[in-house]
Amino acid sequence: MGELILYTTLGCHLCEKAKPEIWPLLEPNRLRLKEVDIADDPDLAERFGTRIPVVGLGDPDDVCAWPFDRVQLADWLRQRL
């Protein structure tokens, strides 16, 4: 089972809005959600600070940034899995 990384931070209301779009795609794609707080990593904070929520499969140069809906995220995943 792979990981879908949600780059987030404490109090991110858009991240909470993104989760219902993400959850239904986890099991069918054999993924588990891993939340990474960008505040804990200066490089990630600089890269994603104004773009979160952002999801990825591990390559920070290849991400799907908000705004996205379930269909857009499913398409993004389909192209990478």
N, CA, C and O atoms as a Tinker XYZ file with bonds, in Angstrom:
   324  protein
     1  N      0.843000   -1.177000    0.000000    73     2
     2  CA     0.000000    0.000000    0.000000    64     1     3
     3  C      0.889000    1.240000    0.000000    63     2     4     5
     4  O      1.825000    1.341000    0.793000    81     3
     5  N      0.593000    2.171000   -0.884000    73     3     6
     6  CA     1.361000    3.401000   -0.979000    64     5     7
     7  C      0.779000    4.499000   -0.112000    63     6     8     9
     8  O     -0.218000    4.308000    0.584000    81     7
     9  N      1.422000    5.650000   -0.171000    73     7    10
    10  CA     0.981000    6.794000    0.612000    64     9    11
    11  C      0.621000    7.955000   -0.299000    63    10    12    13
    12  O      1.328000    8.257000   -1.261000    81    11
    13  N     -0.472000    8.586000    0.019000    73    11    14
    14  CA    -0.826000    9.866000   -0.573000    64    13    15
    15  C     -0.532000   10.899000    0.500000    63    14    16    17
    16  O     -1.124000   10.873000    1.579000    81    15
    17  N      0.374000   11.797000    0.202000    73    15    18
    18  CA     0.811000   12.785000    1.181000    64    17    19
    19  C     -0.053000   14.036000    1.045000    63    18    20    21
    20  O     -0.208000   14.584000   -0.047000    81    19
    21  N     -0.602000   14.469000    2.149000    73    19    22
    22  CA    -1.320000   15.737000    2.220000    64    21    23
    23  C     -0.412000   16.720000    2.941000    63    22    24    25
    24  O     -0.180000   16.606000    4.144000    81    23
    25  N      0.096000   17.683000    2.190000    73    23    26
    26  CA     0.901000   18.746000    2.785000    64    25    27
    27  C     -0.081000   19.755000    3.378000    63    26    28    29
    28  O     -0.928000   20.299000    2.670000    81    27
    29  N      0.039000   19.997000    4.671000    73    27    30
    30  CA    -0.948000   20.762000    5.416000    64    29    31
    31  C     -0.247000   21.537000    6.511000    63    30    32    33
    32  O      0.981000   21.526000    6.596000    81    31
    33  N     -1.011000   22.205000    7.345000    73    31    34
    34  CA    -0.504000   22.803000    8.570000    64    33    35
    35  C     -1.673000   23.020000    9.514000    63    34    36    37
    36  O     -2.833000   22.984000    9.102000    81    35
    37  N     -1.367000   23.242000   10.764000    73    35    38
    38  CA    -2.382000   23.425000   11.794000    64    37    39
    39  C     -3.301000   24.592000   11.433000    63    38    40    41
    40  O     -2.836000   25.679000   11.088000    81    39
    41  N     -4.591000   24.356000   11.515000    73    39    42
    42  CA    -5.563000   25.408000   11.267000    64    41    43
    43  C     -5.880000   25.676000    9.812000    63    42    44    45
    44  O     -6.523000   26.677000    9.497000    81    43
    45  N     -5.449000   24.817000    8.930000    73    43    46
    46  CA    -5.708000   25.010000    7.494000    64    45    47
    47  C     -7.144000   24.581000    7.183000    63    46    48    49
    48  O     -7.436000   23.390000    7.075000    81    47
    49  N     -8.026000   25.557000    7.042000    73    47    50
    50  CA    -9.431000   25.214000    6.786000    64    49    51
    51  C     -9.632000   24.643000    5.394000    63    50    52    53
    52  O    -10.535000   23.832000    5.189000    81    51
    53  N     -8.816000   25.047000    4.439000    73    51    54
    54  CA    -8.928000   24.465000    3.097000    64    53    55
    55  C     -8.499000   23.003000    3.098000    63    54    56    57
    56  O     -9.029000   22.199000    2.331000    81    55
    57  N     -7.554000   22.662000    3.946000    73    55    58
    58  CA    -7.123000   21.262000    4.060000    64    57    59
    59  C     -8.275000   20.401000    4.555000    63    58    60    61
    60  O     -8.459000   19.275000    4.095000    81    59
    61  N     -9.049000   20.936000    5.497000    73    59    62
    62  CA   -10.214000   20.202000    5.985000    64    61    63
    63  C    -11.260000   20.047000    4.879000    63    62    64    65
    64  O    -11.946000   19.027000    4.820000    81    63
    65  N    -11.388000   21.034000    4.012000    73    63    66
    66  CA   -12.319000   20.939000    2.890000    64    65    67
    67  C    -11.830000   19.927000    1.859000    63    66    68    69
    68  O    -12.639000   19.311000    1.166000    81    67
    69  N    -10.520000   19.751000    1.753000    73    67    70
    70  CA    -9.948000   18.832000    0.769000    64    69    71
    71  C    -10.109000   17.368000    1.185000    63    70    72    73
    72  O    -10.234000   16.499000    0.323000    81    71
    73  N    -10.107000   17.088000    2.461000    73    71    74
    74  CA   -10.130000   15.701000    2.931000    64    73    75
    75  C    -11.322000   14.901000    2.414000    63    74    76    77
    76  O    -11.130000   13.746000    2.033000    81    75
    77  N    -12.542000   15.442000    2.376000    73    75    78
    78  CA   -13.653000   14.650000    1.824000    64    77    79
    79  C    -13.490000   14.338000    0.330000    63    78    80    81
    80  O    -14.098000   13.394000   -0.176000    81    79
    81  N    -12.688000   15.115000   -0.361000    73    79    82
    82  CA   -12.393000   14.828000   -1.764000    64    81    83
    83  C    -11.351000   13.706000   -1.876000    63    82    84    85
    84  O    -11.343000   12.947000   -2.845000    81    83
    85  N    -10.494000   13.615000   -0.892000    73    83    86
    86  CA    -9.383000   12.657000   -0.893000    64    85    87
    87  C     -9.818000   11.278000   -0.404000    63    86    88    89
    88  O     -9.504000   10.273000   -1.042000    81    87
    89  N    -10.536000   11.217000    0.718000    73    87    90
    90  CA   -10.838000    9.943000    1.384000    64    89    91
    91  C    -11.416000    8.869000    0.469000    63    90    92    93
    92  O    -10.959000    7.727000    0.533000    81    91
    93  N    -12.401000    9.176000   -0.384000    73    91    94
    94  CA   -12.983000    8.106000   -1.211000    64    93    95
    95  C    -12.007000    7.516000   -2.238000    63    94    96    97
    96  O    -12.274000    6.453000   -2.798000    81    95
    97  N    -10.894000    8.186000   -2.486000    73    95    98
    98  CA    -9.940000    7.716000   -3.485000    64    97    99
    99  C     -8.831000    6.852000   -2.897000    63    98   100   101
   100  O     -8.062000    6.241000   -3.638000    81    99
   101  N     -8.746000    6.800000   -1.586000    73    99   102
   102  CA    -7.642000    6.071000   -0.957000    64   101   103
   103  C     -7.745000    4.567000   -1.179000    63   102   104   105
   104  O     -6.847000    3.974000   -1.777000    81   103
   105  N     -8.800000    3.949000   -0.720000    73   103   106
   106  CA    -8.916000    2.485000   -0.810000    64   105   107
   107  C     -8.868000    1.967000   -2.248000    63   106   108   109
   108  O     -8.130000    1.020000   -2.517000    81   107
   109  N     -9.628000    2.553000   -3.187000    73   107   110
   110  CA    -9.590000    2.033000   -4.559000    64   109   111
   111  C     -8.198000    2.119000   -5.203000    63   110   112   113
   112  O     -7.873000    1.340000   -6.100000    81   111
   113  N     -7.385000    3.070000   -4.736000    73   111   114
   114  CA    -6.039000    3.232000   -5.280000    64   113   115
   115  C     -4.968000    2.612000   -4.385000    63   114   116   117
   116  O     -3.771000    2.799000   -4.602000    81   115
   117  N     -5.426000    1.866000   -3.371000    73   115   118
   118  CA    -4.507000    1.193000   -2.442000    64   117   119
   119  C     -3.508000    2.179000   -1.827000    63   118   120   121
   120  O     -2.298000    1.951000   -1.809000    81   119
   121  N     -4.065000    3.277000   -1.329000    73   119   122
   122  CA    -3.261000    4.325000   -0.706000    64   121   123
   123  C     -3.743000    4.562000    0.717000    63   122   124   125
   124  O     -4.903000    4.317000    1.047000    81   123
   125  N     -2.843000    5.035000    1.538000    73   123   126
   126  CA    -3.218000    5.529000    2.863000    64   125   127
   127  C     -2.792000    6.998000    2.916000    63   126   128   129
   128  O     -1.828000    7.396000    2.261000    81   127
   129  N     -3.502000    7.782000    3.683000    73   127   130
   130  CA    -3.226000    9.207000    3.774000    64   129   131
   131  C     -2.170000    9.460000    4.837000    63   130   132   133
   132  O     -2.259000    8.967000    5.961000    81   131
   133  N     -1.179000   10.234000    4.457000    73   131   134
   134  CA    -0.139000   10.672000    5.393000    64   133   135
   135  C     -0.148000   12.194000    5.379000    63   134   136   137
   136  O      0.070000   12.812000    4.337000    81   135
   137  N     -0.399000   12.793000    6.527000    73   135   138
   138  CA    -0.409000   14.245000    6.631000    64   137   139
   139  C      0.974000   14.720000    7.057000    63   138   140   141
   140  O      1.544000   14.232000    8.032000    81   139
   141  N      1.500000   15.680000    6.308000    73   139   142
   142  CA     2.806000   16.259000    6.601000    64   141   143
   143  C      2.609000   17.744000    6.874000    63   142   144   145
   144  O      2.115000   18.481000    6.021000    81   143
   145  N      2.998000   18.173000    8.063000    73   143   146
   146  CA     2.862000   19.577000    8.442000    64   145   147
   147  C      4.049000   20.347000    7.877000    63   146   148   149
   148  O      5.195000   20.110000    8.258000    81   147
   149  N      3.761000   21.270000    6.965000    73   147   150
   150  CA     4.839000   22.013000    6.316000    64   149   151
   151  C      5.566000   22.935000    7.292000    63   150   152   153
   152  O      6.694000   23.352000    7.027000    81   151
   153  N      4.931000   23.256000    8.415000    73   151   154
   154  CA     5.576000   24.114000    9.414000    64   153   155
   155  C      6.780000   23.433000   10.048000    63   154   156   157
   156  O      7.637000   24.101000   10.627000    81   155
   157  N      6.852000   22.103000    9.943000    73   155   158
   158  CA     7.961000   21.353000   10.526000    64   157   159
   159  C      9.180000   21.275000    9.609000    63   158   160   161
   160  O     10.219000   20.749000   10.007000    81   159
   161  N      9.061000   21.795000    8.383000    73   159   162
   162  CA    10.146000   21.686000    7.408000    64   161   163
   163  C     10.251000   23.006000    6.640000    63   162   164   165
   164  O      9.362000   23.328000    5.852000    81   163
   165  N     11.310000   23.763000    6.855000    73   163   166
   166  CA    11.440000   25.065000    6.197000    64   165   167
   167  C     11.371000   24.991000    4.664000    63   166   168   169
   168  O     10.829000   25.889000    4.020000    81   167
   169  N     11.917000   23.930000    4.091000    73   167   170
   170  CA    11.868000   23.787000    2.630000    64   169   171
   171  C     10.439000   23.607000    2.145000    63   170   172   173
   172  O     10.031000   24.225000    1.161000    81   171
   173  N      9.674000   22.761000    2.835000    73   171   174
   174  CA     8.278000   22.555000    2.450000    64   173   175
   175  C      7.455000   23.811000    2.699000    63   174   176   177
   176  O      6.566000   24.133000    1.911000    81   175
   177  N      7.739000   24.525000    3.786000    73   175   178
   178  CA     7.015000   25.762000    4.078000    64   177   179
   179  C      7.246000   26.784000    2.979000    63   178   180   181
   180  O      6.316000   27.474000    2.561000    81   179
   181  N      8.478000   26.883000    2.514000    73   179   182
   182  CA     8.778000   27.818000    1.431000    64   181   183
   183  C      8.112000   27.382000    0.126000    63   182   184   185
   184  O      7.576000   28.211000   -0.609000    81   183
   185  N      8.149000   26.098000   -0.153000    73   183   186
   186  CA     7.607000   25.562000   -1.409000    64   185   187
   187  C      6.082000   25.638000   -1.457000    63   186   188   189
   188  O      5.514000   26.030000   -2.477000    81   187
   189  N      5.414000   25.266000   -0.360000    73   187   190
   190  CA     3.964000   25.103000   -0.380000    64   189   191
   191  C      3.206000   26.096000    0.504000    63   190   192   193
   192  O      1.981000   26.015000    0.588000    81   191
   193  N      3.886000   27.014000    1.154000    73   191   194
   194  CA     3.263000   27.881000    2.134000    64   193   195
   195  C      1.993000   28.572000    1.690000    63   194   196   197
   196  O      1.063000   28.708000    2.485000    81   195
   197  N      1.926000   29.010000    0.454000    73   195   198
   198  CA     0.740000   29.721000   -0.028000    64   197   199
   199  C     -0.130000   28.849000   -0.913000    63   198   200   201
   200  O     -1.108000   29.334000   -1.481000    81   199
   201  N      0.209000   27.556000   -1.045000    73   199   202
   202  CA    -0.514000   26.690000   -1.973000    64   201   203
   203  C     -1.305000   25.583000   -1.302000    63   202   204   205
   204  O     -2.088000   24.909000   -1.972000    81   203
   205  N     -1.131000   25.367000    0.004000    73   203   206
   206  CA    -1.788000   24.222000    0.640000    64   205   207
   207  C     -3.299000   24.393000    0.631000    63   206   208   209
   208  O     -3.799000   25.516000    0.674000    81   207
   209  N     -4.012000   23.307000    0.576000    73   207   210
   210  CA    -3.559000   21.920000    0.609000    64   209   211
   211  C     -2.975000   21.475000   -0.728000    63   210   212   213
   212  O     -3.416000   21.878000   -1.804000    81   211
   213  N     -1.981000   20.640000   -0.604000    73   211   214
   214  CA    -1.304000   20.041000   -1.747000    64   213   215
   215  C     -1.182000   18.556000   -1.452000    63   214   216   217
   216  O     -0.873000   18.171000   -0.324000    81   215
   217  N     -1.422000   17.715000   -2.457000    73   215   218
   218  CA    -1.231000   16.282000   -2.281000    64   217   219
   219  C     -0.197000   15.787000   -3.274000    63   218   220   221
   220  O     -0.032000   16.350000   -4.356000    81   219
   221  N      0.492000   14.730000   -2.892000    73   219   222
   222  CA     1.499000   14.152000   -3.757000    64   221   223
   223  C      1.769000   12.716000   -3.369000    63   222   224   225
   224  O      1.263000   12.202000   -2.372000    81   223
   225  N      2.583000   12.092000   -4.194000    73   223   226
   226  CA     2.952000   10.690000   -3.967000    64   225   227
   227  C      4.396000   10.548000   -3.514000    63   226   228   229
   228  O      4.927000    9.438000   -3.475000    81   227
   229  N      5.036000   11.661000   -3.169000    73   227   230
   230  CA     6.395000   11.595000   -2.658000    64   229   231
   231  C      7.356000   12.535000   -3.358000    63   230   232   233
   232  O      8.356000   12.937000   -2.764000    81   231
   233  N      7.083000   12.899000   -4.609000    73   231   234
   234  CA     7.926000   13.832000   -5.346000    64   233   235
   235  C      7.347000   15.233000   -5.166000    63   234   236   237
   236  O      6.286000   15.524000   -5.717000    81   235
   237  N      8.013000   16.111000   -4.409000    73   235   238
   238  CA     7.448000   17.436000   -4.162000    64   237   239
   239  C      7.369000   18.312000   -5.411000    63   238   240   241
   240  O      6.752000   19.376000   -5.383000    81   239
   241  N      7.985000   17.875000   -6.496000    73   239   242
   242  CA     7.871000   18.612000   -7.759000    64   241   243
   243  C      6.669000   18.163000   -8.579000    63   242   244   245
   244  O      6.340000   18.789000   -9.586000    81   243
   245  N      6.018000   17.095000   -8.164000    73   243   246
   246  CA     4.861000   16.558000   -8.889000    64   245   247
   247  C      3.713000   16.428000   -7.901000    63   246   248   249
   248  O      3.549000   15.396000   -7.251000    81   247
   249  N      2.922000   17.489000   -7.796000    73   247   250
   250  CA     1.836000   17.533000   -6.817000    64   249   251
   251  C      0.557000   18.022000   -7.469000    63   250   252   253
   252  O      0.561000   18.591000   -8.560000    81   251
   253  N     -0.520000   17.784000   -6.773000    73   251   254
   254  CA    -1.834000   18.294000   -7.155000    64   253   255
   255  C     -2.220000   19.309000   -6.087000    63   254   256   257
   256  O     -2.420000   18.957000   -4.924000    81   255
   257  N     -2.323000   20.575000   -6.494000    73   255   258
   258  CA    -2.577000   21.647000   -5.534000    64   257   259
   259  C     -4.037000   22.084000   -5.569000    63   258   260   261
   260  O     -4.708000   21.999000   -6.598000    81   259
   261  N     -4.499000   22.544000   -4.444000    73   259   262
   262  CA    -5.848000   23.075000   -4.305000    64   261   263
   263  C     -6.003000   24.302000   -5.181000    63   262   264   265
   264  O     -5.049000   25.072000   -5.290000    81   263
   265  N     -7.130000   24.529000   -5.804000    73   263   266
   266  CA    -8.375000   23.800000   -5.638000    64   265   267
   267  C     -8.451000   22.581000   -6.548000    63   266   268   269
   268  O     -8.108000   22.652000   -7.728000    81   267
   269  N     -8.900000   21.472000   -5.991000    73   267   270
   270  CA    -9.168000   20.265000   -6.775000    64   269   271
   271  C    -10.423000   19.624000   -6.213000    63   270   272   273
   272  O    -10.772000   19.814000   -5.048000    81   271
   273  N    -11.091000   18.862000   -7.063000    73   271   274
   274  CA   -12.227000   18.084000   -6.591000    64   273   275
   275  C    -11.883000   16.614000   -6.771000    63   274   276   277
   276  O    -10.800000   16.279000   -7.252000    81   275
   277  N    -12.781000   15.760000   -6.394000    73   275   278
   278  CA   -12.534000   14.324000   -6.432000    64   277   279
   279  C    -12.186000   13.844000   -7.844000    63   278   280   281
   280  O    -11.287000   13.020000   -8.012000    81   279
   281  N    -12.886000   14.348000   -8.847000    73   279   282
   282  CA   -12.646000   13.933000  -10.235000    64   281   283
   283  C    -11.258000   14.370000  -10.688000    63   282   284   285
   284  O    -10.527000   13.586000  -11.295000    81   283
   285  N    -10.894000   15.607000  -10.400000    73   283   286
   286  CA    -9.574000   16.091000  -10.791000    64   285   287
   287  C     -8.466000   15.311000  -10.091000    63   286   288   289
   288  O     -7.458000   14.969000  -10.711000    81   287
   289  N     -8.646000   15.031000   -8.814000    73   287   290
   290  CA    -7.638000   14.271000   -8.081000    64   289   291
   291  C     -7.574000   12.836000   -8.592000    63   290   292   293
   292  O     -6.485000   12.274000   -8.708000    81   291
   293  N     -8.714000   12.239000   -8.899000    73   291   294
   294  CA    -8.728000   10.874000   -9.445000    64   293   295
   295  C     -7.986000   10.825000  -10.770000    63   294   296   297
   296  O     -7.242000    9.877000  -11.021000    81   295
   297  N     -8.173000   11.820000  -11.619000    73   295   298
   298  CA    -7.454000   11.887000  -12.898000    64   297   299
   299  C     -5.955000   12.020000  -12.670000    63   298   300   301
   300  O     -5.158000   11.366000  -13.342000    81   299
   301  N     -5.575000   12.869000  -11.722000    73   299   302
   302  CA    -4.158000   13.073000  -11.407000    64   301   303
   303  C     -3.544000   11.755000  -10.929000    63   302   304   305
   304  O     -2.449000   11.382000  -11.351000    81   303
   305  N     -4.259000   11.058000  -10.047000    73   303   306
   306  CA    -3.753000    9.779000   -9.546000    64   305   307
   307  C     -3.658000    8.742000  -10.655000    63   306   308   309
   308  O     -2.668000    8.016000  -10.737000    81   307
   309  N     -4.667000    8.664000  -11.503000    73   307   310
   310  CA    -4.691000    7.683000  -12.586000    64   309   311
   311  C     -3.475000    7.832000  -13.502000    63   310   312   313
   312  O     -2.944000    6.841000  -14.003000    81   311
   313  N     -3.045000    9.056000  -13.713000    73   311   314
   314  CA    -1.892000    9.305000  -14.566000    64   313   315
   315  C     -0.568000    8.898000  -13.897000    63   314   316   317
   316  O      0.457000    8.774000  -14.567000    81   315
   317  N     -0.600000    8.694000  -12.592000    73   315   318
   318  CA     0.653000    8.419000  -11.876000    64   317   319
   319  C      0.737000    7.026000  -11.281000    63   318   320   321
   320  O      1.826000    6.574000  -10.925000    81   319
   321  N     -0.373000    6.345000  -11.167000    73   319   322
   322  CA    -0.354000    5.006000  -10.552000    64   321   323
   323  C     -0.449000    3.910000  -11.595000    63   322   324
   324  O     -0.447000    2.728000  -11.250000    81   323
